[in-house]
Amino acid sequence: MLSVLALTSVVLLGIASQITAIVVYTSWERHALVGSDVRLSCSFFSWQWTSPDVTFSWHYRPDGAKEGIAIFHYVGGAAYVDNKGPFRDRLEFVGNPSRRDGSILIKNLDFSDNGTFTCDAKNPPDIAGRPSSVRLLVFEKVPVQAGVITGAIIGVVLGLLILIVAIYYLMRFLVARRVFSLSMSKHGKKGKGKEGSQQKQAGPLK
């Protein structure tokens, strides 16, 4: 009985060591304009090397709907796009599986595209993980809030750059001033030394 239990535990430990967790990442929310294209990014973290059997799956659930539909699969080194659903002829695979990128591009957006896009990835033997979702919001024009946030981010970045440049030039000025002061003090000491020696030599003539 003990030998059976020991054998079972060894098998379970072996399975657990081969199957580890995978973490899938997407954006939380994306904003886009009607008629434009939007890239929905999907990547993952895995302790294993990128497997040739890596897979990506995308599902779409429209706003107000209870069920989602499969719109894209990448498996066996090939991409399969749904050619009957709402994104037929408008979905393109733009990812790079070897770099753990399963991103897709939705073209010519419409208001009916609003909804939640869910990406799932597997990197055998890392297959235990949870899918990640991104919500797409399509607008006729960029919402004020989004514009304000974008402007604030750009302003902060520019402010930091200006501050870094100002600090750089200030440090250069202080270093140059210090070097100049040391140089002047050395020349001053040398000049005083020469005058003193000349006075000592001229003293006995009197």
DAURVEN-V362589 format. One record per backbone hydrogen bond with DSSP energy under -1.0 kcal/mol. CO is the residue of the C=O (numbers start at 1). NH is the residue of the N-H. E is the energy in kcal/mol with one decimal. If there is no record, write none. Layout:
{{CO & NH & E} {CO & NH & E}}
This chain:
{{1 & 5 & -2.1} {2 & 6 & -2.5} {3 & 7 & -2.3} {4 & 8 & -2.3} {5 & 9 & -2.4} {6 & 10 & -2.0} {7 & 11 & -2.0} {8 & 12 & -2.4} {9 & 13 & -2.3} {10 & 14 & -2.1} {11 & 15 & -2.1} {12 & 16 & -2.5} {13 & 17 & -2.0} {14 & 18 & -1.0} {15 & 19 & -1.9} {20 & 128 & -1.3} {23 & 45 & -2.8} {25 & 43 & -2.1} {28 & 135 & -1.7} {30 & 137 & -2.6} {32 & 139 & -2.9} {33 & 36 & -1.9} {36 & 109 & -2.6} {38 & 106 & -2.7} {40 & 104 & -2.0} {42 & 102 & -3.3} {43 & 25 & -3.4} {45 & 23 & -2.2} {51 & 54 & -1.6} {55 & 122 & -1.9} {56 & 74 & -2.9} {57 & 120 & -2.5} {58 & 71 & -2.4} {58 & 72 & -1.4} {59 & 118 & -2.8} {60 & 69 & -2.6} {61 & 116 & -2.6} {62 & 65 & -2.1} {69 & 60 & -2.9} {71 & 82 & -2.2} {72 & 58 & -2.4} {73 & 80 & -3.6} {74 & 56 & -1.8} {75 & 78 & -1.5} {78 & 75 & -2.2} {80 & 73 & -2.3} {85 & 88 & -1.4} {87 & 90 & -2.2} {90 & 107 & -2.8} {92 & 105 & -3.1} {96 & 99 & -2.2} {96 & 101 & -1.8} {97 & 100 & -2.0} {103 & 94 & -1.7} {104 & 40 & -2.8} {105 & 92 & -2.2} {106 & 38 & -2.3} {109 & 35 & -2.7} {110 & 113 & -2.0} {111 & 114 & -1.6} {114 & 63 & -1.6} {115 & 136 & -3.0} {116 & 61 & -2.5} {117 & 134 & -2.7} {118 & 59 & -2.4} {119 & 132 & -2.4} {120 & 57 & -2.4} {122 & 55 & -2.2} {123 & 126 & -2.6} {125 & 127 & -1.1} {126 & 123 & -2.8} {128 & 22 & -2.0} {132 & 119 & -3.1} {134 & 117 & -3.0} {135 & 30 & -2.8} {136 & 115 & -1.5} {137 & 32 & -2.0} {139 & 34 & -2.2} {143 & 147 & -2.3} {144 & 148 & -2.8} {145 & 149 & -2.4} {146 & 150 & -2.5} {147 & 151 & -2.6} {148 & 152 & -2.5} {149 & 153 & -2.4} {150 & 154 & -2.4} {151 & 155 & -2.6} {152 & 156 & -2.4} {153 & 157 & -2.4} {154 & 158 & -2.6} {155 & 159 & -2.4} {156 & 160 & -2.4} {157 & 161 & -2.2} {158 & 162 & -2.6} {159 & 163 & -2.3} {160 & 164 & -2.5} {161 & 165 & -2.4} {162 & 166 & -2.5} {163 & 167 & -2.5} {164 & 168 & -2.2} {165 & 169 & -2.3} {166 & 170 & -2.2} {167 & 171 & -2.5} {168 & 172 & -2.1} {169 & 173 & -2.3} {170 & 174 & -2.5} {171 & 175 & -2.5} {172 & 176 & -2.6} {173 & 177 & -2.5} {174 & 178 & -2.3} {175 & 179 & -2.5} {176 & 180 & -2.4} {177 & 181 & -2.3} {178 & 182 & -2.4} {179 & 183 & -2.2} {180 & 184 & -2.5} {181 & 185 & -2.3} {182 & 186 & -2.0} {183 & 187 & -2.3} {184 & 188 & -2.4} {185 & 189 & -2.0} {186 & 190 & -2.2} {187 & 191 & -2.2} {188 & 192 & -2.2} {189 & 193 & -2.1} {190 & 194 & -1.8} {191 & 195 & -2.0} {192 & 196 & -2.3} {193 & 197 & -1.9} {194 & 198 & -2.1} {195 & 199 & -2.1} {196 & 200 & -1.9} {197 & 201 & -1.9} {198 & 202 & -1.9} {199 & 203 & -1.1} {203 & 206 & -1.3}}
